[in-house]
């Protein structure tokens, strides 16, 4: 129901027991360590152990990724719900003894992965070479053959398509003196024409020049073997590389059954690294150590007993003097919305935990924005089934689903109040398929139908908004009175209450209100007079006490500025009109979907089309409006409600614990 | 001939403006968000659900425009109701303008805020609550416009 009270705990003991004490603290999970002002340099063996643990985390992670690549484990949509496997501390300890074998496995897998990559690279290189050699396949001499004692050979390709005659013509044009040469074309296509030209040494320069003019290029690959031989070699290389990659892959896949060991290694090393890094935040001398931290009051005595029974340590518990880390604790209805409060910020010094009060408004406003019984019931059923079926899901996931469960309940209630069940689905179905006359309404709103009387709903939205805001202001008032800041209370809270209530009472019987709501609210004359006095009294309080600690002139000026804040209140209240807008959006679009679905009329075909359009349309509408309701409920809480009293800024209670694991979870003992 | 149908022409023009202005705004906004979200996902795929929500935030204006358009269509004899006179048709047109124009502009700016929030989330994945809130502030003005459009159309 509030912030959990904390106590400070100081533990001193012999250095030999430091590691075991830390382990126990981690297992208990209720000790929030206060780090030393300056981090101490610990013994080198601690640093080594920390480095080793961090290395193991990394290796295990990479090895798991390798395993996932070659032997994927089915995750699927619901994987995040199944949660971690539970292990008792004894089993954990037992498996922990196996860590070296798991680390060796991880290293082995990484090495296999490197081999696979190398083999794949070799195969790819061989492929490129094979492609490069292919055009020279018919060449009966080594590819780097450059000629004999008196001749020179040009092995290369001309870009484009050439024939024997066209090349001879080219040579005749640029080196007319050359008469003895041999030219051989090796096939070729439109892109290039591979050829071998052998000529006398004295003609070589001119011949080369002629060929160069047309873009003659030597083969990219040079080898002293004939292309045929080289090609065979390359093909053999490629085949053996592929075989090796396959073999290594199979070896990796064979290790798939040991995935659990790697996952355990990852988790175990994570816990070890966490524990070891907390070593550096604890003080120690050559023979003793001390560590200080916060413990929830309810658990302090038990932890002290446990430590003193098990070790020769001295444990001193004191009441904390300053700010303590914040842990929220609420009943089953409110606890799920703790995540909402946490995402805004935890209560700071002197503040209360707003979760309990906020949760009631949260469910109320969320339901009003979504306000469809069908969607609400779907949420209730969906969340209940998920919570029942996956009891081991993560803590935050569980909170979230429980929150949406209650939001669903509220949504369903509001839906029936406004007569909306998948929009007007029941009426549409009755009219289309069961011949109910179109003017007879089947599902009637328990309260009223928003689309028929939007103004009425708007007034109610403002009313709920004013209540919400006044509760927020009230909390501020209580906090100020608790701290005996009476003048702040007069100028910051009471003044506003009087002024706003007075203004409201002046507004209600007026013509302006009548023109919005349709009819004025008649108030007796004495109340109308009282309203004026209330408003004036409130304004005077604000004027005088909003800045009571300043000098007289400044005080009045700042007071007058505070009065200007009435526009802020106006916009705060107007902001609640989103309740109406989002509620109407859900209802109207749902009705449109139903209308479209029923356009094909009755009968079997009509029913099939109805079902398809109905399912698609309502899924989409529900998803979008769920998002809208969630975002805007948060906004109303964060901006309008928290803005009145809540500053946040508290530090979270983050005990040394076993909660950061990914695959396995250590049971608490 | 034209004169007889002038009312419905004006009213339809209003419904069209509400849908296409607000819808275009949302398309621009969600598109900007999508690009930023895809960038973040290359580095941090685990943030998918959160950046998706941020990307979708500017999408509501399009829905509001659609909503107003449907209420109009239901009143002018297309999905129900009767064809309006020319005067009344113009009134429908006027009533559709707030959500059309405010929807267009607010969705674009909400999209920009969403992009910024997505980058915020990329650097600090724990600040989702705040990242969501900043673009949601922009939406207030679309909601106010929707309210004026809707209340006017409902009254006509």
Interface residues (C-beta under 8 A of the other chain):
Chain A: X340 X342 X343 X344 X451 X454 X455 X458 X574 X575 X577 X578 X580 X581 X582 X584 X585 X588 X589 X592 X595 X624 X627 X628 X631 X632 X634 X635 X638 X639
Chain B: X53 X56 X57 X59 X60 X63 X64 X66 X67 X70 X71 X79 X127 X128 X129 X130 X132 X133 X136 X137 X139 X140 X143 X144 X146 X147 X150 X151 X154
